[in-house]
Amino acid sequence: MYLGIDIGTSELKALIVNAQGDIVASSHATLSVQRPHSHWAEQDPESWWQACEQVLAALRQQVPDAWHAIRAIGLSGQMHGAVLLDADGQVLRPCILWNDTRSAAECETLRTRHPQMMHISGNMIMPGFTAPKLHWVAEHEPAIFRRIAKVLLPKDYLRWRLTGAFVSEPSDAAGTLWLDVAQRDWSDELLAISGLTRAQLPTLVEGSAVSGTLREDVARAWGLSATVSVAGGGGDNAASAVGVGAVNPGDAFISLGTSGVIFVVNDRLQADPQSGVHAFCHALPGRWHQMSVMLSAASCLRWLCQLLSVSENQLMAEMAELSAEQCRRAPLFLPYLSGERTPHNDPDASGAFFNLRHETPRALLGYAVIEGVAFGLADGLAVLSDAQRQITQCSLTGGGARSTLWAQLIADVLQLPIVTHPASASGALGAARLAWLSAGGNEQQVCLKPPVQARYQPDAARGAVLQQRLRLFRELYAQQQQARALLPA
């Protein structure tokens, strides 16, 4: 048996797979994000450990026989988060998350003073990445910065609690801006720009390699063997790619979770930093990937439902009753509730509705939100350049993939076939598969594409109407940029 653990933004998920690749148990626990100031997003790393213990206790209770047969653990997690430890292993401050945009000024300084940073890292300097966060800490919390002994990414903090080892792997490390992505190794030059050394970073192994074994006290408390190994694992999207079998050049998927991601596998580094497309290492050796990322996707619908005091299922049911004519005249929504990454790199972008009327029902607000997210994905696809032409269909994963309406809308907007899989095809499944590979599994047998649950073919007529609305969507963003200049500082 192989255990996969995924630290998401809104929940921690875990599952167990057997030697046939079947999922025999799964569980999850909710996580919350703290936003003490505008542009801030933080979590307490201790909450991940507590959630992990809660979820694993549930799995152990569900399948005690399978639990005692676990041979290896794989880890997946939200990327870019800055977990800062002192020399005694104490957390110095809450983790600054991937969707925290407080370091916009530091990014501008880095772009001006250190243009080589984009060349070596292969990526645009954005507030979501880890390096600008450390520059913010150095500027605003210098006493904390001076005490930093280790900088860890979220899943690697969990690994340290599991094994006592400070280890990461290239897919997650690529999102720090300290990795030479082509070489899959830390860059001493990039670390020096941030006032750090290799000694303050974890060592690197590949995602499908062993990174350590369980600490004896952890194994004893959890009822597992101390010989259980922990694989390198992967950043959330790279691990999800392993979970959906996106492991060969040209394979692609869309993740519709808190954020929205288009992910394409490459056999070499294909970097274009100026486009805002991320160029990272895959969780498997010898492969890379390109990724467009929008900061708010399914979280936009969650936000609207909370405002309207309606469940997502109820609002989706009401949206399904809308006519094509109603949708054609619906309000438009800019989904920039946390700013935006690809392609705009605009931390100050904000959400907005356009064309509201007294008679606008809440169902049309819901439709505008899911359409706006689909349009944001279209903007990300447009800057994928050569990789865009490689894509013949996309798997759709994440919580938003449960909506047939949303899946068809994405197919129509992108004019690409979309396929969905059972809900278990996730970062946790990819993490379990990486654990299996680290224990000697064969990639061709382990990294199979999961069964297709549904297929959505693009409709050309609906696509033409949506393209007209997409042009207006883009114009509205351009006008918002101009209008923001009139806002008080």
C-alpha positions as CSV (number, residue, x, y, z in Angstrom):
1,M,0.0,0.0,0.0
2,Y,1.1,3.6,-0.7
3,L,-0.1,6.7,1.0
4,G,-0.4,10.1,-0.6
5,I,-0.7,13.4,1.3
6,D,-1.6,16.7,-0.3
7,I,-1.5,20.0,1.6
8,G,-3.9,22.3,-0.3
9,T,-4.9,25.8,0.5
10,S,-8.4,25.0,1.7
11,E,-7.9,21.4,2.8
12,L,-5.4,18.6,3.4
13,K,-6.3,15.4,1.6
14,A,-4.8,11.9,1.8
15,L,-5.5,8.6,0.2
16,I,-4.1,5.0,0.1
17,V,-3.6,3.1,-3.2
18,N,-2.9,-0.6,-3.5
19,A,-0.4,-2.4,-5.8
20,Q,-3.1,-2.5,-8.5
21,G,-3.4,1.3,-8.4
22,D,-6.9,1.3,-6.8
23,I,-7.8,3.8,-4.2
24,V,-8.8,1.9,-1.1
25,A,-9.4,4.8,1.3
26,S,-9.4,8.6,1.4
27,S,-10.1,11.4,3.8
28,H,-9.6,15.2,4.2
29,A,-9.6,18.0,6.7
30,T,-10.4,21.7,6.2
31,L,-7.8,24.4,6.4
32,S,-8.3,28.1,6.8
33,V,-6.4,31.1,5.4
34,Q,-5.7,34.2,7.5
35,R,-5.8,37.6,5.8
36,P,-4.8,40.1,8.5
37,H,-4.1,42.9,5.9
38,S,-4.9,43.6,2.3
39,H,-2.8,41.5,-0.1
40,W,-1.8,39.1,2.7
41,A,-2.6,35.4,2.9
42,E,-1.0,33.2,5.7
43,Q,-1.4,29.9,7.4
44,D,0.1,28.4,10.6
45,P,2.2,25.4,9.6
46,E,1.1,23.7,12.9
47,S,-2.4,23.6,11.4
48,W,-1.1,21.4,8.6
49,W,0.4,18.9,11.0
50,Q,-2.8,18.8,13.1
51,A,-4.8,18.3,9.9
52,C,-2.4,15.6,8.8
53,E,-2.8,13.7,12.1
54,Q,-6.6,14.0,11.9
55,V,-6.8,12.7,8.3
56,L,-4.4,9.8,8.9
57,A,-6.2,8.8,12.0
58,A,-9.4,8.6,9.9
59,L,-7.7,6.5,7.3
60,R,-6.3,4.1,9.9
61,Q,-9.8,3.6,11.3
62,Q,-11.3,3.1,7.8
63,V,-8.9,0.4,6.6
64,P,-6.8,-1.0,9.5
65,D,-5.4,-3.9,7.4
66,A,-4.4,-1.6,4.5
67,W,-2.9,0.9,6.9
68,H,-0.5,-1.6,8.4
69,A,0.6,-2.6,4.8
70,I,1.8,0.9,3.8
71,R,5.3,0.8,2.5
72,A,5.9,4.4,1.3
73,I,4.5,7.9,1.6
74,G,4.4,10.6,-1.1
75,L,3.9,14.3,-0.5
76,S,2.2,17.0,-2.6
77,G,1.5,20.6,-1.6
78,Q,0.7,24.2,-2.4
79,M,3.7,25.8,-3.9
80,H,5.7,29.0,-3.1
81,G,4.9,29.2,0.6
82,A,7.6,30.5,2.9
83,V,8.0,28.5,6.1
84,L,10.8,30.0,8.1
85,L,12.5,28.0,10.9
86,D,15.1,29.1,13.4
87,A,18.1,27.0,14.5
88,D,15.9,25.2,17.0
89,G,13.4,24.2,14.4
90,Q,10.8,26.8,15.7
91,V,8.5,28.5,13.2
92,L,9.4,32.1,13.1
93,R,6.2,33.5,11.7
94,P,3.1,32.3,9.8
95,C,3.7,30.9,6.4
96,I,3.3,33.5,3.6
97,L,1.2,31.7,1.0
98,W,1.3,31.5,-2.8
99,N,-1.6,33.9,-3.2
100,D,0.0,36.6,-1.0
101,T,0.9,39.6,-3.1
102,R,2.4,41.9,-0.4
103,S,5.9,41.7,-2.1
104,A,5.0,43.6,-5.3
105,A,7.4,46.4,-4.6
106,E,10.2,43.9,-3.8
107,C,9.5,42.3,-7.2
108,E,9.9,45.6,-9.0
109,T,13.3,46.1,-7.3
110,L,14.5,42.6,-8.2
111,R,13.5,43.1,-11.8
112,T,15.4,46.4,-12.0
113,R,18.5,45.4,-10.1
114,H,18.8,41.7,-10.9
115,P,17.5,40.9,-14.4
116,Q,19.6,37.7,-14.4
117,M,17.1,36.3,-12.0
118,M,14.6,35.7,-14.7
119,H,17.2,34.2,-17.1
120,I,18.5,31.6,-14.6
121,S,15.1,30.8,-13.0
122,G,13.3,30.8,-16.3
123,N,10.4,32.7,-14.8
124,M,9.0,36.2,-14.4
125,I,9.5,37.7,-10.9
126,M,6.0,37.7,-9.3
127,P,4.8,38.3,-5.8
128,G,3.5,34.8,-5.4
129,F,7.0,33.2,-5.6
130,T,9.1,32.5,-2.6
131,A,12.1,34.7,-3.2
132,P,10.3,38.1,-3.2
133,K,8.6,37.0,0.1
134,L,12.0,36.7,1.7
135,H,13.0,40.1,0.5
136,W,9.8,41.5,2.1
137,V,10.7,39.8,5.4
138,A,14.3,41.2,5.2
139,E,12.8,44.7,4.6
140,H,9.9,44.7,7.0
141,E,10.8,42.0,9.6
142,P,14.7,42.2,9.7
143,A,14.9,40.6,13.2
144,I,13.1,37.5,11.9
145,F,15.2,37.4,8.7
146,R,18.4,37.3,10.8
147,R,17.2,34.3,12.7
148,I,16.3,32.2,9.6
149,A,18.1,28.8,9.7
150,K,15.9,27.0,7.1
151,V,13.4,28.1,4.4
152,L,11.0,25.3,3.6
153,L,8.0,24.9,1.3
154,P,4.8,23.7,2.8
155,K,5.0,20.0,1.9
156,D,8.7,20.0,2.9
157,Y,7.8,21.3,6.4
158,L,5.5,18.3,6.7
159,R,8.4,16.0,5.5
160,W,10.6,17.4,8.2
161,R,8.0,16.7,10.8
162,L,7.7,13.1,9.4
163,T,11.4,12.3,8.8
164,G,13.6,14.9,10.5
165,A,15.2,15.5,7.1
166,F,15.3,18.9,5.3
167,V,14.6,17.8,1.7
168,S,12.8,19.2,-1.3
169,E,12.5,18.2,-5.0
170,P,12.8,20.2,-8.3
171,S,9.1,20.7,-9.2
172,D,8.4,22.6,-6.0
173,A,11.8,24.2,-5.7
174,A,11.3,25.7,-9.2
175,G,8.6,28.0,-7.8
176,T,11.0,29.7,-5.4
177,L,13.1,31.7,-8.0
178,W,16.2,30.2,-6.4
179,L,16.4,27.2,-8.7
180,D,18.4,26.9,-11.9
181,V,15.5,25.2,-13.6
182,A,17.4,23.8,-16.5
183,Q,20.0,22.2,-14.2
184,R,17.4,21.2,-11.6
185,D,19.6,22.5,-8.8
186,W,19.8,25.5,-6.5
187,S,21.6,28.5,-8.0
188,D,24.2,30.0,-5.6
189,E,23.9,33.3,-7.6
190,L,20.2,33.5,-7.0
191,L,20.4,32.6,-3.4
192,A,23.1,35.3,-2.8
193,I,20.7,37.9,-4.3
194,S,18.3,37.0,-1.4
195,G,21.0,37.0,1.2
196,L,20.8,33.2,1.6
197,T,23.1,30.2,1.2
198,R,22.5,26.5,0.3
199,A,22.8,25.7,4.0
200,Q,19.5,27.5,4.6
201,L,17.7,25.5,1.9
202,P,16.8,21.8,1.9
203,T,18.8,19.3,-0.2
204,L,17.1,18.1,-3.4
205,V,16.1,14.7,-4.6
206,E,13.8,13.8,-7.6
207,G,10.1,13.5,-6.8
208,S,10.2,9.7,-7.4
209,A,13.2,9.1,-5.2
210,V,13.4,8.3,-1.5
211,S,13.9,11.4,0.7
212,G,14.0,9.7,4.1
213,T,12.2,7.3,6.4
214,L,9.7,7.9,9.2
215,R,11.0,9.0,12.5
216,E,10.6,6.2,15.1
217,D,8.4,8.3,17.4
218,V,6.1,9.2,14.5
219,A,5.9,5.6,13.2
220,R,5.2,4.4,16.7
221,A,2.4,7.0,17.3
222,W,0.8,6.2,13.9
223,G,1.1,2.5,14.0
224,L,3.4,2.2,11.0
225,S,6.8,0.6,10.5
226,A,9.8,2.8,11.0
227,T,11.0,1.4,7.6
228,V,8.3,3.3,5.8
229,S,10.0,5.6,3.3
230,V,8.9,9.1,2.2
231,A,9.3,10.0,-1.5
232,G,10.4,13.4,-2.8
233,G,6.9,14.1,-4.0
234,G,5.9,17.2,-6.0
235,G,4.4,20.6,-6.1
236,D,0.6,20.4,-6.2
237,N,0.2,20.7,-10.0
238,A,3.2,18.5,-10.9
239,A,1.8,15.8,-8.5
240,S,-1.7,16.2,-10.0
241,A,-0.1,15.7,-13.4
242,V,1.3,12.4,-12.2
243,G,-2.2,11.6,-10.8
244,V,-3.9,12.2,-14.2
245,G,-1.1,10.5,-16.2
246,A,0.2,13.7,-17.7
247,V,3.8,12.5,-17.8
248,N,4.7,12.6,-21.5
249,P,5.4,15.7,-23.8
250,G,2.2,17.2,-25.0
251,D,0.0,15.8,-22.2
252,A,-2.1,18.6,-20.6
253,F,-4.6,19.2,-17.9
254,I,-6.6,22.1,-16.4
255,S,-6.9,22.4,-12.6
256,L,-10.0,24.2,-11.4
257,G,-9.3,24.6,-7.7
258,T,-8.7,27.6,-5.5
259,S,-6.5,28.8,-8.4
260,G,-6.9,27.9,-12.1
261,V,-4.0,26.2,-13.9
262,I,-3.3,25.0,-17.5
263,F,-0.4,22.5,-17.3
264,V,1.5,21.2,-20.4
265,V,4.4,18.6,-20.2
266,N,7.7,19.3,-22.0
267,D,10.8,17.1,-22.6
268,R,13.0,20.2,-22.1
269,L,12.9,23.6,-20.4
270,Q,10.8,26.0,-22.5
271,A,11.1,29.3,-20.7
272,D,9.5,32.6,-21.8
273,P,9.6,34.7,-18.6
274,Q,8.1,37.8,-20.2
275,S,4.9,36.0,-21.0
276,G,4.1,35.3,-17.4
277,V,4.0,31.5,-18.2
278,H,5.7,29.5,-15.5
279,A,8.4,27.1,-16.7
280,F,9.1,24.5,-13.9
281,C,10.5,21.0,-13.5
282,H,8.1,18.1,-13.5
283,A,8.0,15.8,-10.5
284,L,9.5,13.0,-12.7
285,P,13.2,13.1,-13.8
286,G,14.1,14.5,-17.2
287,R,10.8,16.4,-17.7
288,W,9.7,19.9,-17.4
289,H,6.4,21.7,-17.8
290,Q,4.8,25.0,-18.7
291,M,2.0,26.4,-16.6
292,S,-0.3,29.4,-16.8
293,V,-1.8,30.3,-13.4
294,M,-4.7,32.5,-12.5
295,L,-4.9,33.2,-8.8
296,S,-8.7,32.9,-8.3
297,A,-10.8,30.2,-10.0
298,A,-13.2,28.0,-8.0
299,S,-12.6,30.3,-5.1
300,C,-14.5,33.0,-7.0
301,L,-17.7,30.9,-7.0
302,R,-17.2,30.1,-3.3
303,W,-16.9,33.8,-2.6
304,L,-20.1,34.6,-4.5
305,C,-22.0,31.8,-2.8
306,Q,-20.9,33.1,0.6
307,L,-22.1,36.6,-0.2
308,L,-25.5,35.3,-1.5
309,S,-25.9,32.7,1.3
310,V,-26.6,30.0,-1.2
311,S,-24.8,26.6,-1.6
312,E,-22.7,26.0,-4.7
313,N,-25.0,23.1,-5.7
314,Q,-28.1,25.2,-5.5
315,L,-26.6,28.0,-7.5
316,M,-25.3,25.6,-10.1
317,A,-28.8,24.1,-10.4
318,E,-30.3,27.5,-11.0
319,M,-27.6,28.3,-13.5
320,A,-28.4,25.2,-15.4
321,E,-32.0,26.6,-16.0
322,L,-30.7,29.7,-17.8
323,S,-31.4,30.0,-21.5
324,A,-28.8,30.6,-24.1
325,E,-30.2,34.1,-24.7
326,Q,-29.9,34.9,-21.0
327,C,-26.3,33.8,-20.9
328,R,-25.5,35.8,-24.0
329,R,-26.7,39.0,-22.2
330,A,-25.3,38.1,-18.8
331,P,-23.1,40.4,-16.8
332,L,-19.4,40.0,-17.2
333,F,-17.1,39.2,-14.3
334,L,-13.4,39.9,-13.8
335,P,-12.1,37.1,-11.6
336,Y,-9.2,39.0,-10.1
337,L,-10.2,38.7,-6.4
338,S,-6.5,38.1,-5.4
339,G,-4.9,40.1,-8.2
340,E,-3.6,38.0,-11.2
341,R,-0.5,36.2,-12.4
342,T,-0.7,34.9,-16.0
343,P,-0.6,36.8,-18.2
344,H,-1.0,40.1,-16.4
345,N,1.4,39.8,-13.4
346,D,-0.9,42.4,-11.7
347,P,-1.2,42.1,-7.9
348,D,-3.5,45.2,-7.9
349,A,-6.1,43.7,-10.4
350,S,-9.5,43.4,-8.7
351,G,-12.7,41.6,-9.2
352,A,-15.6,43.4,-10.9
353,F,-19.1,42.8,-12.3
354,F,-20.2,44.7,-15.5
355,N,-23.7,45.3,-16.8
356,L,-25.7,44.6,-13.6
357,R,-29.5,45.4,-13.7
358,H,-32.3,45.5,-11.2
359,E,-33.7,42.4,-12.9
360,T,-30.4,40.4,-12.8
361,P,-31.1,37.1,-11.0
362,R,-28.4,35.5,-8.8
363,A,-28.1,32.6,-11.3
364,L,-26.8,35.1,-13.9
365,L,-24.2,36.3,-11.4
366,G,-23.1,32.7,-10.9
367,Y,-22.9,32.2,-14.7
368,A,-20.9,35.4,-15.0
369,V,-18.4,34.1,-12.4
370,I,-17.8,30.7,-14.0
371,E,-17.6,32.3,-17.5
372,G,-15.1,34.9,-16.2
373,V,-12.9,32.1,-14.8
374,A,-13.1,30.3,-18.2
375,F,-12.1,33.6,-19.9
376,G,-9.1,33.9,-17.5
377,L,-8.1,30.4,-18.5
378,A,-8.3,31.5,-22.2
379,D,-5.9,34.4,-21.5
380,G,-3.5,31.9,-20.0
381,L,-3.8,29.5,-22.9
382,A,-3.2,32.4,-25.4
383,V,0.4,32.9,-24.0
384,L,1.4,29.3,-24.0
385,S,2.8,29.8,-27.5
386,D,4.1,26.5,-29.0
387,A,2.7,24.4,-26.2
388,Q,-0.8,25.6,-27.1
389,R,-0.5,23.9,-30.5
390,Q,0.6,20.6,-28.9
391,I,-2.7,20.3,-26.9
392,T,-5.3,18.0,-28.4
393,Q,-7.5,17.6,-25.3
394,C,-7.3,18.6,-21.6
395,S,-8.1,16.7,-18.5
396,L,-10.1,18.8,-16.0
397,T,-9.4,18.3,-12.3
398,G,-10.1,20.1,-9.0
399,G,-13.4,20.9,-7.3
400,G,-14.7,22.8,-10.2
401,A,-14.5,19.7,-12.4
402,R,-17.6,18.3,-10.7
403,S,-19.7,20.8,-12.6
404,T,-20.8,19.6,-16.0
405,L,-21.9,23.2,-16.9
406,W,-18.5,24.6,-16.1
407,A,-16.7,21.8,-18.0
408,Q,-18.7,22.4,-21.1
409,L,-18.2,26.1,-20.8
410,I,-14.5,25.7,-20.7
411,A,-14.6,23.4,-23.7
412,D,-16.6,26.0,-25.6
413,V,-14.4,29.0,-24.6
414,L,-11.1,27.2,-25.3
415,Q,-12.4,25.2,-28.3
416,L,-10.7,22.2,-26.9
417,P,-12.1,18.7,-26.0
418,I,-12.3,18.4,-22.2
419,V,-12.4,15.1,-20.2
420,T,-13.1,14.6,-16.5
421,H,-12.0,11.8,-14.3
422,P,-13.2,10.4,-10.9
423,A,-12.7,13.1,-8.2
424,S,-9.8,11.1,-6.7
425,A,-7.5,12.1,-9.6
426,S,-5.7,14.7,-7.6
427,G,-2.4,15.8,-6.0
428,A,-2.9,13.2,-3.3
429,L,-3.2,10.4,-5.9
430,G,0.0,11.7,-7.7
431,A,1.8,11.8,-4.3
432,A,0.8,8.2,-3.7
433,R,2.0,7.2,-7.2
434,L,5.4,9.0,-6.5
435,A,5.6,7.0,-3.3
436,W,5.0,3.8,-5.3
437,L,7.7,4.8,-7.8
438,S,10.2,5.4,-5.0
439,A,9.5,1.9,-3.7
440,G,10.4,0.4,-7.1
441,G,7.2,0.8,-9.2
442,N,7.4,0.9,-13.0
443,E,6.4,4.3,-14.5
444,Q,4.4,2.7,-17.4
445,Q,2.3,0.7,-14.9
446,V,2.0,3.3,-12.1
447,C,1.4,6.5,-14.1
448,L,-1.7,5.4,-16.1
449,K,-4.3,7.9,-17.1
450,P,-7.4,7.4,-14.9
451,P,-10.7,6.3,-16.3
452,V,-12.6,9.0,-18.2
453,Q,-15.8,10.0,-16.4
454,A,-17.2,12.4,-19.1
455,R,-16.2,14.0,-22.4
456,Y,-17.1,17.5,-23.5
457,Q,-16.7,18.5,-27.1
458,P,-16.5,22.2,-28.0
459,D,-19.5,23.7,-29.8
460,A,-18.4,26.1,-32.5
461,A,-21.6,28.2,-32.5
462,R,-21.4,28.8,-28.7
463,G,-17.7,29.4,-29.1
464,A,-18.3,32.2,-31.5
465,V,-20.7,34.0,-29.1
466,L,-18.2,33.5,-26.2
467,Q,-15.4,34.9,-28.3
468,Q,-17.3,38.2,-28.6
469,R,-17.8,38.2,-24.9
470,L,-14.1,37.4,-24.3
471,R,-13.1,40.5,-26.3
472,L,-15.3,42.6,-24.1
473,F,-13.8,40.9,-21.0
474,R,-10.3,41.9,-22.1
475,E,-11.4,45.4,-22.8
476,L,-12.9,45.7,-19.4
477,Y,-9.6,44.7,-17.8
478,A,-7.7,47.3,-19.9
479,Q,-10.2,49.9,-18.7
480,Q,-9.8,48.8,-15.1
481,Q,-6.1,49.4,-15.4
482,Q,-6.7,52.9,-16.6
483,A,-9.3,53.6,-13.9
484,R,-7.1,52.4,-11.1
485,A,-4.8,55.3,-11.8
486,L,-7.5,57.6,-10.5
487,L,-7.9,55.7,-7.2
488,P,-6.4,57.3,-4.0
489,A,-3.0,55.7,-3.0
